[in-house]
Amino acid sequence: MKRELIVAIDGPSGSGKSTLSRLLAAALNYINIDTGAMYRSVGLAAHRGAIDPADTQALAELCARLTIEFVRNGAVERVLLNGEDVSEAIRTPEMSLMASRVSACLAVRDAMGRLQREMGNRGGVVLEGRDIGTVVFPQAEVKFFLLASAAERGRRRFEELRAKGLQVDLQQTIAEVEQRDAADCNRQHAPLLQADDALAIDTTTMTIEQVLQEMLVIVNKRRLQGCEA
């Protein structure tokens, strides 16, 4: 019996993973699993609980108490943390850096990895993150690695935050992107890496639609080949 694919999208912060994961999943009628939002949710819970991101035991106990869900309301996806809609609260620069810090904890990665596998094992899913194609789903049938310059990724993040009415500085935002890159690439557990069999796409000068169309060509070609369960 044929089953649908597992599609992994990895890459650094601001490379377009979240947006393209949502659009690709919608185009394929797949489920979108925003793994970055999961780590941001853990970061938010740790921040609210005044938990030190270096306290492995406290983070492990925190993860055991959390429920994280994705719900769709029409075209809008929401993130629920223990039943609370935290979709906006997890998207601040502070929570971006907090997510990077808590995701360096092996206990957190193990807990989130288990949840991601439970969600995605049956196929028909698009997952985005930093270690999906290398650690969470190394068996994914299609893997993408999105790239863009730090300056461009910082600019995108700056515009996104400003559109939400936040007072932000462009150079500071670019510096925060670079800081996040360093943390993700140098962490001990599951650092940001491109899987050997992942297709790299540099999105620096591409529109979202151009990247989406390139991804759809690759995924639909693989779908036509079929995937035996």
Backbone torsions as a table, in degrees:
resi	resn	phi	psi	omega
1	MET	NA	131.9	179.9
2	LYS	-77.3	145.3	173.5
3	ARG	-127.3	163.0	179.3
4	GLU	-77.9	169.8	-169.9
5	LEU	-84.4	161.3	165.0
6	ILE	-103.8	120.3	-178.8
7	VAL	-111.3	123.3	-179.5
8	ALA	-107.8	131.3	176.4
9	ILE	-123.2	113.5	178.9
10	ASP	-116.0	166.5	177.1
11	GLY	152.6	169.8	-179.2
12	PRO	-72.7	168.5	179.1
13	SER	-58.7	133.7	175.6
14	GLY	84.5	8.3	-178.9
15	SER	-84.6	-2.5	177.6
16	GLY	101.6	9.4	-175.2
17	LYS	-58.4	-49.4	-174.9
18	SER	-63.4	-47.5	-179.9
19	THR	-62.0	-47.5	-177.0
20	LEU	-70.8	-32.0	175.6
21	SER	-62.3	-44.8	178.7
22	ARG	-63.2	-46.5	-177.2
23	LEU	-67.6	-41.4	-179.9
24	LEU	-65.3	-43.5	178.7
25	ALA	-61.5	-41.4	179.9
26	ALA	-64.9	-42.1	-179.5
27	ALA	-65.8	-32.1	-178.5
28	LEU	-92.9	-7.1	-171.6
29	ASN	60.2	39.9	177.4
30	TYR	-101.7	168.3	173.6
31	ILE	-86.9	133.4	177.9
32	ASN	-97.6	125.6	178.5
33	ILE	-116.0	105.8	-177.7
34	ASP	-86.3	91.7	-176.4
35	THR	-69.1	-29.7	177.1
36	GLY	-61.3	-38.2	178.1
37	ALA	-65.0	-30.7	178.7
38	MET	-66.0	-45.5	178.8
39	TYR	-68.9	-35.5	175.9
40	ARG	-63.5	-37.2	179.3
41	SER	-65.6	-41.4	175.8
42	VAL	-62.9	-42.6	178.5
43	GLY	-60.7	-41.2	178.8
44	LEU	-64.6	-43.7	179.8
45	ALA	-63.9	-40.0	178.6
46	ALA	-65.8	-41.5	179.0
47	HIS	-62.0	-45.9	-179.2
48	ARG	-64.8	-33.3	-178.9
49	GLY	-90.5	7.6	-179.7
50	ALA	53.6	41.6	179.5
51	ILE	-93.8	129.3	177.3
52	ASP	-69.0	124.9	179.4
53	PRO	-59.5	-15.5	177.7
54	ALA	-88.4	-6.3	-178.6
55	ASP	-87.3	90.7	-175.3
56	THR	-59.2	-44.8	-178.1
57	GLN	-62.9	-44.2	-179.7
58	ALA	-65.0	-38.4	178.4
59	LEU	-67.2	-39.2	178.0
60	ALA	-62.1	-43.5	179.0
61	GLU	-66.9	-36.0	177.8
62	LEU	-62.7	-48.0	-178.4
63	CYS	-60.3	-33.5	179.8
64	ALA	-66.9	-21.2	-177.9
65	ARG	-98.1	-5.6	-173.5
66	LEU	-94.9	145.6	165.2
67	THR	-121.8	133.9	179.6
68	ILE	-126.2	127.1	-178.0
69	GLU	-133.1	152.9	173.3
70	PHE	-115.4	127.8	179.3
71	VAL	-127.6	148.8	-179.8
72	ARG	-114.5	131.7	174.4
73	ASN	-119.9	92.0	-173.0
74	GLY	67.6	-123.0	179.9
75	ALA	-90.3	-1.3	-175.2
76	VAL	-101.4	129.4	176.2
77	GLU	-99.7	137.9	178.9
78	ARG	-121.9	150.8	178.6
79	VAL	-110.6	124.8	-179.7
80	LEU	-110.0	126.0	175.9
81	LEU	-111.5	111.9	-175.2
82	ASN	50.6	40.2	176.7
83	GLY	86.7	-8.7	-179.5
84	GLU	-95.1	135.2	176.7
85	ASP	-74.5	110.5	-178.5
86	VAL	-114.9	20.2	-174.5
87	SER	-53.8	-39.4	-179.9
88	GLU	-86.5	-39.0	-175.5
89	ALA	-61.6	-28.5	-176.9
90	ILE	-87.5	-1.4	-173.2
91	ARG	-102.1	17.2	178.2
92	THR	-85.6	158.2	176.4
93	PRO	-56.5	-37.8	179.8
94	GLU	-60.9	-42.3	-179.7
95	MET	-73.8	-25.9	174.5
96	SER	-62.8	-46.9	179.0
97	LEU	-70.0	-35.9	178.0
98	MET	-64.9	-38.7	178.4
99	ALA	-61.3	-41.4	179.3
100	SER	-63.7	-37.6	-178.3
101	ARG	-70.8	-46.7	-178.4
102	VAL	-71.5	-28.4	-179.2
103	SER	-72.5	-12.1	175.6
104	ALA	-77.5	-11.1	-179.5
105	CYS	-84.2	125.1	-177.7
106	LEU	-60.2	-39.2	-179.1
107	ALA	-62.5	-38.4	178.0
108	VAL	-67.7	-44.9	-179.2
109	ARG	-63.5	-39.8	178.6
110	ASP	-63.2	-44.8	-179.0
111	ALA	-64.4	-46.0	-179.7
112	MET	-70.1	-36.2	178.2
113	GLY	-62.0	-41.6	178.2
114	ARG	-62.4	-43.5	-179.6
115	LEU	-65.1	-41.1	179.5
116	GLN	-64.3	-39.9	178.7
117	ARG	-66.8	-38.7	176.9
118	GLU	-60.5	-40.5	-178.5
119	MET	-71.0	-33.8	-168.9
120	GLY	-108.2	-6.3	-171.6
121	ASN	-59.5	-29.9	-175.6
122	ARG	-83.9	-1.1	178.0
123	GLY	84.6	-178.8	-177.3
124	GLY	69.5	35.5	-176.3
125	VAL	-134.4	152.2	170.1
126	VAL	-120.1	123.6	178.8
127	LEU	-119.7	138.6	177.1
128	GLU	-126.1	146.7	-179.9
129	GLY	177.7	-141.5	-179.4
130	ARG	-125.8	-12.2	179.2
131	ASP	-139.8	26.5	-176.6
132	ILE	-67.8	-48.8	-177.7
133	GLY	-77.3	-15.3	-178.0
134	THR	-103.2	-33.3	-173.8
135	VAL	-122.2	-52.8	-172.9
136	VAL	-71.5	-51.2	179.0
137	PHE	-131.7	69.3	177.3
138	PRO	-63.2	-17.3	179.4
139	GLN	-90.8	5.6	180.0
140	ALA	-54.2	136.7	-176.5
141	GLU	-72.6	-28.0	178.2
142	VAL	-131.4	130.2	-180.0
143	LYS	-130.3	131.9	175.2
144	PHE	-119.8	148.2	172.6
145	PHE	-128.8	110.1	-176.9
146	LEU	-91.1	136.9	-178.8
147	LEU	-126.4	159.7	170.1
148	ALA	-170.8	154.9	179.6
149	SER	-64.0	152.4	178.7
150	ALA	-60.4	-38.3	-179.9
151	ALA	-62.5	-43.2	-179.8
152	GLU	-70.0	-40.0	179.2
153	ARG	-66.5	-37.5	176.3
154	GLY	-65.8	-39.9	178.7
155	ARG	-62.9	-43.3	179.0
156	ARG	-60.9	-44.4	-179.3
157	ARG	-65.5	-40.1	177.9
158	PHE	-58.5	-48.0	-179.2
159	GLU	-65.1	-38.5	179.3
160	GLU	-63.2	-46.2	-179.1
161	LEU	-68.9	-39.0	179.9
162	ARG	-65.8	-35.2	178.6
163	ALA	-65.2	-23.5	178.2
164	LYS	-87.9	2.6	177.4
165	GLY	88.1	10.5	-179.7
166	LEU	-85.6	144.7	177.4
167	GLN	-87.8	109.0	-177.1
168	VAL	-132.9	157.7	179.1
169	ASP	-110.2	132.6	-175.0
170	LEU	-60.7	-49.8	-177.0
171	GLN	-65.1	-36.4	177.2
172	GLN	-66.4	-38.8	179.7
173	THR	-65.3	-41.3	176.8
174	ILE	-63.2	-41.3	178.9
175	ALA	-62.9	-37.5	178.7
176	GLU	-67.5	-36.3	175.7
177	VAL	-63.0	-44.3	179.3
178	GLU	-64.9	-37.0	177.6
179	GLN	-64.8	-41.8	178.5
180	ARG	-64.7	-40.6	178.1
181	ASP	-58.3	-47.5	-178.2
182	ALA	-61.5	-42.0	179.9
183	ALA	-65.6	-42.7	-177.4
184	ASP	-69.5	-38.7	-176.5
185	CYS	-77.3	-25.4	-173.3
186	ASN	-106.7	1.7	-179.9
187	ARG	-68.5	154.1	-174.9
188	GLN	-70.8	-41.8	-174.6
189	HIS	-101.2	124.1	176.0
190	ALA	49.2	60.6	177.8
191	PRO	-66.1	161.9	178.1
192	LEU	-64.2	116.8	179.5
193	LEU	-141.9	151.7	173.4
194	GLN	-89.8	125.0	177.2
195	ALA	-62.5	147.1	-177.5
196	ASP	-59.2	-32.7	-176.7
197	ASP	-101.6	17.5	178.4
198	ALA	-88.7	144.4	175.4
199	LEU	-88.5	119.3	179.7
200	ALA	-84.8	134.2	176.3
201	ILE	-129.0	118.3	177.4
202	ASP	-86.9	112.6	-174.3
203	THR	-94.6	7.0	-173.3
204	THR	-52.7	-45.7	-176.0
205	THR	-110.7	12.9	-178.0
206	MET	-103.9	150.2	172.1
207	THR	-81.4	161.9	177.0
208	ILE	-57.7	-41.9	-178.4
209	GLU	-63.9	-39.5	178.8
210	GLN	-64.1	-43.0	179.1
211	VAL	-66.0	-43.4	-179.8
212	LEU	-58.9	-44.7	-179.1
213	GLN	-64.6	-38.6	177.3
214	GLU	-63.7	-41.4	179.3
215	MET	-66.5	-41.3	-179.5
216	LEU	-62.4	-38.2	178.0
217	VAL	-59.6	-46.0	-178.6
218	ILE	-65.9	-46.9	-177.2
219	VAL	-66.4	-44.7	-178.4
220	ASN	-66.6	-31.8	175.0
221	LYS	-64.1	-42.5	178.6
222	ARG	-67.8	-36.5	178.1
223	ARG	-62.6	-39.5	-179.9
224	LEU	-66.2	-31.1	177.9
225	GLN	-69.2	-24.7	178.2
226	GLY	86.7	152.5	179.8
227	CYS	-137.8	112.8	-178.2
228	GLU	-79.8	130.7	178.4
229	ALA	-71.8	NA	NA
